[in-house]
Amino acid sequence: MSAGIATVWLDRPDKGNALSNEAVAALDAAIEAAFADPSVHTMLLRGRGRHFCTGFDLSGMDGETDDTLRLRFVALERLLQKVWHAPLRTAAFATGRAWGAGADLFAACDLRAAAPDATFRFPGSAFGIVLGTRRLTELVGWDRARPLVSEGAMLDAAGARAAGLATELVEDDSEEWMARRLAPPVASRETLAALRTAARADHRAADMAALDRSASVPGLKDRIANYRKGLAR
């Protein structure tokens, strides 16, 4: 950790940093540790290997049920809410794919840097999941969010910057970007938390309810299986 910066790594490079149950739990613990450390002013999310995060881990589906999948999505929404309402400054640096839950995690941060090879997709509606839609709409507006969440549209890095999903593009040197942009903020953690509360209404209950309703529709496992078959084609 650089002074005041807690770097939280998504650390499954062989799986594209896809979010399994265990990965979400590990990420949650690392985020809580950053929040609990008063010397930390910024939490930075990064992905090891080629990709930031390829989304919800769709492997091991044979052992899943509709209910276990619903609980996994609930845990993921809870994690995203924690980042969105963080008591400190949050940042993400996306390389490669930031898809699905990975795109939602990126969108939940304050500073959102995209490398030239970064791409962004929100395919959850393909299997009936409503996850992160309100947060994304708050960032980019409904006209830009609608094709992303309902049509499976993909954005490259430049498109993400133009839409407001990424706050900046980092062409070459992520270390230089971190040193320049992640310097200590003027506002203290306490002031930042107060500013966030003033500027950002608390929709956690409604967002969780929307996610849970979508994940509770019978046939979730089959819908995900059909989505995977479509990817294979």
Phi, psi and omega per residue, in radians:
M1 nan 2.180 2.966
S2 -1.196 2.851 -3.080
A3 -0.964 2.033 3.081
G4 1.415 -0.071 -3.108
I5 -1.995 2.091 3.058
A6 -1.741 1.946 3.101
T7 -1.551 2.092 3.117
V8 -1.848 2.052 -3.063
W9 -1.679 2.335 2.848
L10 -1.447 2.085 -2.806
D11 -2.187 0.955 2.997
R12 -2.315 1.076 -3.018
P13 -1.044 -0.513 3.130
D14 -1.236 -0.281 3.113
K15 -1.987 0.331 -3.109
G16 1.125 0.398 -3.092
N17 1.014 0.544 3.084
A18 -1.105 2.605 -2.979
L19 -1.642 1.691 2.990
S20 -1.455 3.047 3.031
N21 -0.934 -0.837 -3.074
E22 -1.176 -0.660 3.136
A23 -1.156 -0.692 3.104
V24 -1.128 -0.737 3.127
A25 -1.103 -0.746 3.132
A26 -1.148 -0.708 3.124
L27 -1.130 -0.742 3.121
D28 -1.064 -0.749 3.140
A29 -1.125 -0.718 3.139
A30 -1.160 -0.665 3.112
I31 -1.153 -0.764 3.109
E32 -1.074 -0.667 3.116
A33 -1.118 -0.707 3.107
A34 -1.134 -0.730 3.127
F35 -1.098 -0.638 -3.038
A36 -1.352 -0.270 -3.087
D37 -1.571 1.927 -3.067
P38 -1.185 -0.258 3.121
S39 -1.411 -0.188 -3.098
V40 -1.519 2.198 3.066
H41 -1.846 -0.342 -3.095
T42 -2.474 2.337 3.004
M43 -1.876 2.159 -3.087
L44 -1.944 2.188 3.094
L45 -1.724 2.272 3.118
R46 -2.446 2.765 3.093
G47 -1.971 2.345 3.072
R48 -1.321 2.567 3.121
G49 1.442 -2.663 -2.982
R50 -1.306 -0.633 -2.966
H51 -1.945 2.609 2.979
F52 -1.167 -1.053 3.112
C53 -2.950 2.152 -3.089
T54 -1.512 0.067 3.003
G55 1.920 -2.781 3.139
F56 -1.098 2.238 -3.115
D57 -1.215 1.997 -3.101
L58 -1.692 0.088 3.090
S59 -1.395 2.859 3.106
G60 1.185 0.481 -3.076
M61 -1.199 -0.393 -3.129
D62 -1.042 -0.562 -3.108
G63 -1.566 0.056 -3.099
E64 -1.692 2.785 2.973
T65 -2.236 2.979 3.056
D66 -0.941 -0.720 -3.059
D67 -1.260 -0.712 3.123
T68 -1.153 -0.619 3.091
L69 -1.177 -0.718 3.092
R70 -1.028 -0.774 3.141
L71 -1.120 -0.605 3.093
R72 -1.150 -0.723 3.100
F73 -1.166 -0.655 3.086
V74 -1.073 -0.779 3.112
A75 -1.083 -0.659 3.132
L76 -1.181 -0.758 3.086
E77 -1.072 -0.706 3.116
R78 -1.062 -0.720 3.112
L79 -1.115 -0.775 -3.131
L80 -1.112 -0.684 3.079
Q81 -1.095 -0.665 3.136
K82 -1.082 -0.730 3.118
V83 -1.219 -0.747 -3.116
W84 -1.058 -0.627 -3.113
H85 -1.858 0.493 -3.073
A86 -1.038 2.565 3.121
P87 -1.462 0.129 3.119
L88 -2.474 3.043 3.126
R89 -1.248 2.419 3.139
T90 -2.087 2.605 3.138
A91 -2.531 2.678 3.057
A92 -2.415 2.495 3.072
F93 -2.134 1.938 -3.029
A94 -1.751 2.243 2.966
T95 -2.141 2.665 3.104
G96 1.024 -2.393 -3.079
R97 -1.479 2.270 2.873
A98 -2.113 1.511 -2.972
W99 -2.051 2.636 3.048
G100 1.006 -2.231 3.133
A101 -1.058 -0.468 3.068
G102 -1.164 -0.686 3.065
A103 -1.169 -0.670 3.096
D104 -1.123 -0.683 3.117
L105 -1.140 -0.751 3.080
F106 -1.029 -0.808 -3.078
A107 -1.163 -0.387 -3.108
A108 -1.344 -0.151 -3.059
C109 -1.618 2.810 -3.139
D110 -1.320 -0.924 3.099
L111 -1.803 2.230 -2.993
R112 -2.306 1.669 -3.073
A113 -1.701 2.396 -3.141
A114 -2.075 2.279 2.998
A115 -1.314 2.841 -3.084
P116 -1.022 -0.490 -3.101
D117 -1.583 0.047 -3.048
A118 -1.248 2.460 3.011
T119 -2.320 2.683 -3.009
F120 -2.339 2.300 3.072
R121 -2.500 2.623 3.099
F122 -2.234 1.359 -2.982
P123 -1.556 0.154 -3.013
G124 -0.998 -0.538 -3.119
S125 -1.169 -0.343 3.114
A126 -1.110 -0.420 3.031
F127 -2.119 0.445 2.930
G128 1.466 0.242 -3.081
I129 -1.692 2.311 3.047
V130 -1.864 1.741 -3.046
L131 -2.351 2.100 3.032
G132 1.345 0.094 -3.024
T133 -1.115 -0.784 -3.124
R134 -1.149 -0.707 3.129
R135 -1.100 -0.778 3.116
L136 -1.076 -0.752 3.137
T137 -1.109 -0.625 3.086
E138 -1.095 -0.587 3.141
L139 -1.337 -0.830 -2.896
V140 -2.038 -0.129 -3.081
G141 1.505 2.688 -3.043
W142 -1.155 -0.656 -3.094
D143 -1.072 -0.596 3.093
R144 -1.486 -0.576 -3.121
A145 -1.265 -0.615 -3.008
R146 -0.962 -0.905 3.133
P147 -1.159 -0.448 3.118
L148 -1.248 -0.761 -3.037
V149 -1.572 -0.343 -3.060
S150 -1.996 -0.271 -3.081
E151 -2.118 -0.002 3.133
G152 1.250 0.358 -3.135
A153 -1.082 2.583 3.136
M154 -2.019 2.479 3.071
L155 -1.954 2.384 2.919
D156 -1.469 -3.109 -3.051
A157 -1.067 -0.780 -3.128
A158 -1.130 -0.701 3.106
G159 -1.132 -0.668 3.103
A160 -1.129 -0.672 3.104
R161 -1.186 -0.744 -3.133
A162 -1.132 -0.600 -3.127
A163 -1.364 -0.323 -3.069
G164 1.630 0.052 3.063
L165 -1.215 -0.816 2.994
A166 -1.644 2.420 3.107
T167 -1.499 -0.311 3.141
E168 -2.884 2.754 3.052
L169 -1.829 2.443 3.112
V170 -2.053 1.875 -2.987
E171 -1.254 -0.813 -2.985
D172 -2.282 -0.976 -2.866
D173 -1.912 1.721 3.132
S174 -1.180 -0.530 3.129
E175 -1.151 -0.687 3.111
E176 -1.156 -0.706 3.109
W177 -1.057 -0.773 -3.126
M178 -1.100 -0.743 -3.131
A179 -1.138 -0.635 -3.082
R180 -1.410 -0.828 -2.989
R181 -1.574 -0.368 -3.073
L182 -1.817 0.391 2.997
A183 -1.073 2.745 -3.098
P184 -0.935 2.308 3.102
P185 -1.233 2.775 3.104
V186 -1.161 -0.734 -3.100
A187 -1.321 2.455 3.027
S188 -1.234 2.921 3.080
R189 -1.007 -0.734 -3.113
E190 -1.116 -0.741 3.130
T191 -1.192 -0.715 3.121
L192 -1.063 -0.744 3.118
A193 -1.069 -0.712 3.121
A194 -1.167 -0.708 3.101
L195 -1.106 -0.727 3.141
R196 -1.107 -0.738 3.126
T197 -1.100 -0.677 3.139
A198 -1.222 -0.605 -3.024
A199 -1.630 -0.367 -2.974
R200 -2.190 1.876 3.113
A201 -1.094 2.614 -3.090
D202 -1.579 1.805 -3.140
H203 -1.899 0.370 -3.029
R204 -1.010 -0.780 -3.108
A205 -1.113 -0.773 -3.126
A206 -1.170 -0.707 3.125
D207 -1.120 -0.734 3.116
M208 -1.144 -0.700 3.130
A209 -1.106 -0.721 3.123
A210 -1.110 -0.756 3.095
L211 -1.102 -0.817 -3.068
D212 -1.141 -0.677 3.089
R213 -1.056 -0.788 -3.109
S214 -1.178 -0.650 -3.114
A215 -1.364 -0.263 -3.111
S216 -1.583 -0.122 3.091
V217 -1.148 2.178 -3.084
P218 -0.965 2.535 3.104
G219 1.684 0.270 -3.100
L220 -1.021 -0.792 -3.122
K221 -1.055 -0.738 3.138
D222 -1.160 -0.672 3.132
R223 -1.124 -0.701 3.104
I224 -1.161 -0.706 3.117
A225 -1.064 -0.727 3.119
N226 -1.171 -0.637 3.070
Y227 -1.091 -0.764 3.124
R228 -1.094 -0.690 3.100
K229 -1.093 -0.667 3.094
G230 -1.117 -0.664 3.076
L231 -1.112 -0.689 -3.119
A232 -1.131 -0.574 3.119
R233 -1.283 nan nan
